[in-house]
Amino acid sequence: MQPAAIQPRAATPFNVWRATVSGAGASLIGIGLARFAYTPLLPAIIGAHWFPATTAAYLGAAKLGGYLAGALVAGQLARWAKPATVLRALMLLATIAFVACAAPVSFLWFFLWRFVSGISGGALMVLAAPTILSHVPPSRRGFASGGIFTGIGLGIAASGTIVPILLRHGLTATWLGLAVVSLLLTMVAWNGWPEADAPVHVAAAHHAHAHPRTFPAKGVRLLYIEYGLNAVGLVPHMIFLVDYVARGLGKGVDAGAQYWVLYGIGAIIGPLACGHLADRTGFRAALRAAWLLQAAAVAIPAIGLGPVGLMISSVVVGAFTPGIVPLALGRANELLMHHPSAIKAAWSRATTSFAIMQALAAYGLSFVFSKTGGDYTMLFVIGAAALVVALAVDLFGALRAE
């Protein structure tokens, strides 16, 4: 009697909802908590004398430097192991970094682990969405993309509500509490990642067109510049908003955290709102509107329009912090609609440009803050100017193309 043939185990069906939850969890941990929770923590770290004010600002910039490194090495990591394995490891790495920051061992120790946290966030940003979207039918990619990037806003809002509560028990308890939240999210996301390679029709479409280097480069290069300048414009709020309210305006950490919650609320609705705007106007027009609105919102703290103005500023800048991502990705798709094989490479370069300019701005603005004796106004002026330049670059590029 011949032994029965062993049937291969059927692959687990891909679940868009579950994968989107995993992607949202990754962006929530890697960006929402690992990066943005430091903003409401900054005044408390200074107040507890863990590090002086100028040093603590540089520690915030360490995260952004790591983000750049993560964006650069993400592709190599994905070649070493399956994307699902890499994504799980990155989420665990972010969790470990929270634990490592629970005690001010030394400036170098803290800087290292903030940098490692940034690596995790940058790599998650580059890998999570493409890993999921390559398996999602085109008709559902808008939903999945919006859900994934909404995780950033959820993390920002969570950092603004959880951190003040945890801080009542001390800084060490706060860092450990964030680690617990991160671990729970990692467990929820664990089995949601697609294990198999992208569907055959996706891979075939990827190779059916010209080599990535053959696409029309001019418009895409301008997008890299504009997206990088947008990163500069976001840095003042990302790093200094809570500290500005708490110490610059003298309102205290709790008041600063309240504005950070508004920032987070804006970040939750931002990706979906920006996507809706782009559907109605096109991605180029939506990007121009985004730069104009952001420039005005970033300038508000420098002008001094009172609490209402600061509330508007927090919500608007918060909305565009994750909202600019689908707009830039959509614009890249518009520019390369006849060269789909080039989109992935272009998005990787755009993300790297964003990370480089964000890191440079973080270090540069920390230096300006130190040298000007804590002048917050200058920080917001520089951020607004960068966004005006981004708009000017796009308009100038359009005139040259005509």
Disulfide bonds with the S-S distance in Angstrom:
none
